[in-house]
Amino acid sequence: MAYFIQFEDKSLGENTSLATLAGVKANFSSLTNIVLTNHASDLHDKYANSGVKTVLYQDENFTVRDLAQTAEFLFNLLKNSNDTYIFEDSKLGNLVAARLAAKLAVPFIPSISNIKVGPNSVSLSREIDSTKVVRLSHLKGKGVISVAINGVVEKAKAEVSEKPMTISAEEPATYVEKRDAGNDLLFAKTVVAGGKGLQDAEGFKPLEQLADKLDASVGATKAVTDVGWLPVSRMIGISGVSVKPDIFYSFGIAGAVQHTTGMDQSKHIIAVNTDPTAPIFKLADYGIVGDANQVIDQLINLV
Ligand SMILES: Cc1cc2nc3c(=O)[nH]c(=O)nc-3n(C[C@H](O)[C@H](O)[C@H](O)COP(=O)(O)OP(=O)(O)OC[C@H]3O[C@@H](n4cnc5c(N)ncnc54)[C@H](O)[C@@H]3O)c2cc1C
């Protein structure tokens, strides 16, 4: 048994396409579609022809942006089942999926592009961007995955029911500072990211000043979060978050593929590095060979 979990959030314009549902259905014969929404009444017709049993969980105040509350609701709903929980491979999908997996204490395997359901396990393939490497995982038992799979939408009647969405009062959602949670990185139009080239934790203070001036979010490499100069929530890359801002400023970052996987879809990339052969320059639209700390100071004075 598997659950596909979707969000239909009118205030965000967030919805999941039926093509993704069809792609999941093609792989899991026994599938229930769970939709968390603030406008269930508009959705009955959409899912009544999807061929997948659908439960619409309705609360007019629901917003998927409240990641903690969304994950909390799903945790309470699913904690006693022993299944595969599937999300769309989107920023919000992955954020909620990761939180749910942590709460359930089960593996989370993101960005799956191919699935084979076997008698005792589910085989999952994930292509790692720009490396031509495919990572194969086998999920035995309960787990959370996110998928980038589309299928052909074939109209077939399906049962659609509506239930209220209620958040458990016993374990209320906890709110954390937006910047510390790292959520702002995902929605930022501008990201200023720093690497080991900023030398030490002190080097990130001017970067944060610059971020305030540019209305940007601060990101970092794993090398930086590993030594505690910034929290792990700021890590961009294969082990952290993927960002796609209009402008990505990269300061003192070498450009390892594990990092660039998480930012190479940015519209414009500006890189500063003392080493003219640094791999980041292959990606950058504009490159400055120079000291990142000095360039940051100059930018703070300029903007
Ligand atoms: C399984 C695995 C997963 C990983 N996941 C991630 C991930 O998700 N995200 C991630 O970021 N990394 C990840 N890494 C680590 C990654 O491989 C790199 O080690 C890391 O990205 C390097 O960070 P960096 O560029 O800050 O540091 P470095 O590699 O140390 O590079 C520092 C750069 O700063 C430049 N520099 C030095 N001084 C200055 C100065 N004054 N001004 C300007 N430039 C200067 C140097 O020329 C150099 O290019 C992962 C590694 C593995 C093995």
The ligand as a Gaussian input file, in Angstrom:
#p B3LYP/6-31G(d) Opt

LIG

0 1
 C       28.593000      12.810000      -0.114000
 C       28.944000      14.280000      -0.134000
 C       27.913000      15.182000      -0.091000
 C       28.202000      16.551000      -0.117000
 N       27.179000      17.445000      -0.097000
 C       27.450000      18.769000      -0.188000
 C       26.400000      19.743000      -0.238000
 O       25.204000      19.443000      -0.208000
 N       26.742000      21.042000      -0.335000
 C       28.038000      21.460000      -0.383000
 O       28.276000      22.665000      -0.463000
 N       29.045000      20.564000      -0.346000
 C       28.778000      19.251000      -0.229000
 N       29.815000      18.363000      -0.164000
 C       31.184000      18.896000      -0.044000
 C       31.750000      19.365000      -1.365000
 O       32.317000      18.253000      -2.035000
 C       32.834000      20.426000      -1.155000
 O       33.811000      19.908000      -0.281000
 C       32.309000      21.731000      -0.577000
 O       31.238000      22.203000      -1.347000
 C       33.438000      22.751000      -0.624000
 O       33.027000      23.915000       0.013000
 P       33.780000      25.278000      -0.268000
 O       33.742000      25.592000      -1.702000
 O       33.216000      26.269000       0.685000
 O       35.266000      24.989000       0.277000
 P       36.644000      24.733000      -0.453000
 O       36.585000      23.547000      -1.321000
 O       37.658000      24.750000       0.630000
 O       36.846000      25.999000      -1.400000
 C       37.075000      27.285000      -0.932000
 C       37.226000      28.182000      -2.144000
 O       37.429000      29.508000      -1.701000
 C       38.437000      30.115000      -2.506000
 N       39.025000      31.177000      -1.702000
 C       39.955000      31.081000      -0.707000
 N       40.198000      32.295000      -0.171000
 C       39.398000      33.159000      -0.828000
 C       39.166000      34.560000      -0.711000
 N       39.803000      35.316000       0.198000
 N       38.273000      35.122000      -1.561000
 C       37.623000      34.384000      -2.496000
 N       37.798000      33.068000      -2.641000
 C       38.661000      32.460000      -1.802000
 C       39.373000      29.001000      -2.869000
 O       40.055000      29.325000      -4.075000
 C       38.403000      27.819000      -3.052000
 O       37.956000      27.738000      -4.389000
 C       29.547000      17.009000      -0.159000
 C       30.573000      16.054000      -0.216000
 C       30.276000      14.719000      -0.204000
 C       31.411000      13.730000      -0.277000

